[in-house]
Amino acid sequence: MLLDEVTSALDPVNEAAVHEGVERLMAGRTVVMVAHRMRTVRRADRIVFLDGGRIVEEGSHDELLRRGGRYADFWNASLTPVASE
């Protein structure tokens, strides 16, 4: 199954509902998921982080956070609220 930006245009309530449904669909299947929202990939068995079309990191969410590389930077930025002017 290929999912491309499955939650990109959703509000938080509908995003949560889609995540729940996708998790049920993924059981016992191989799923390739393309996403910019970090919460979408958090539970993946294996995350491949691309930069400029090249693989720069791969591993589980926890492994990538421990390494402190680009994935960790993106994850931390996704937790930071956007300041309004």
N, C-alpha and C positions, 0 to 999 in steps of 0.2 A: 504494500500500500504506500502511495506517495502523497504526503500532505504538504502543501505549499502555502505558508503564511495563513494557516487555518483560523487564527484568532486575530489577525491584524486589524480588522475593522469593527471589532466588537467592544461593547462596554463591559465593565468588570463583571456584572451579573451574568451576562450571556457567555462571556469568556469562561467563567467557572463551569457553567453547564456544558459547554463544548468540551472542556478538558475532561470532565467526568465521562462523557460519552466516548471520547477518543480513547481514554484509558481502557474502557470495556472492549472497544473494537481492536485494540492492539494486543490483547491477550492471545498468546500463541501465534502471533504473526510477526513478520519482519516489516517494520515501518521506517520509511525514510521521511524525515520531517525537516522542512526548511522553515526557519523562523528567525526573526530579529528580537522578538520578545523573549527575554531570558526565562521567564516562568514557564514558557511553553516547552523548553528543552530540559528543564531541571531534573525530571525523573527519568530521562533517557538512560539506557544502559551504557551507551557510548555516544559521546559528543565529539564532533569534528568541527573545529573552529577554523574558519577560512579568513584570510586577509589577502586582498589583491588576487583572488582566485587560487591561492595556494594554501595548503593545510599547514597551519602554524602550531596547532596543539590538538591533541585528542586524548580522551579519557572519560571517566565518569565526572559528574558534577563535583563531587567531593575532592577527587584527585586534582581536577583543574583549579579548584579554589586553593588547595594546599600549595600548588606550584606558584601561585601568585603572578601568572602571566596575563596575556591579553583577555582570556576568558574571565579571569577574576576581576580585571579592570572593568569589563562590561557588566559583570554581575553587580559589582559595587556601585557603579553608576546607575544601574536600574533601580537600586534601592534608595537613591538620593532623590528627594523631591525636587521638582523643577521650580526654581524661584520665579515668581511673576513680578513684572516691573510695574 
